[in-house]
Amino acid sequence: MDESGKPKSLQVNIPEHLRAPVNANIIRVSTSSRTGEVIIDFVFIHPQDISKDGNQFGTLVSRVVLSLPVAKDLLAILNSHLGKIKSE
């Protein structure tokens, strides 16, 4: 925010290697009481990805580490946006 309390505009540069979206169908959340961080792993599991021993495996497509205040902001934003979606 600037001195008048109005939000400043923010320009975000998206590196070339991050421009294509990835698909995730599993999320794992870990917290660290030592650092106060929240770690979110996004994993994609394809139904046909089965190892020779019969176990299914997934691929980590992104890991995001958030401070606790940012994780709380994310929770509030998701609650706000998802609350606007009509349940079927």
Secondary structure, 3 states (H helix, E strand, C coil): CCCCCCCCCCCCCCCHHHCCCCCCCEEEEEEECCCCEEEEEEEECCCCCECCCCCECCEEEEEEEEEHHHHHHHHHHHHHHHHCCCCC
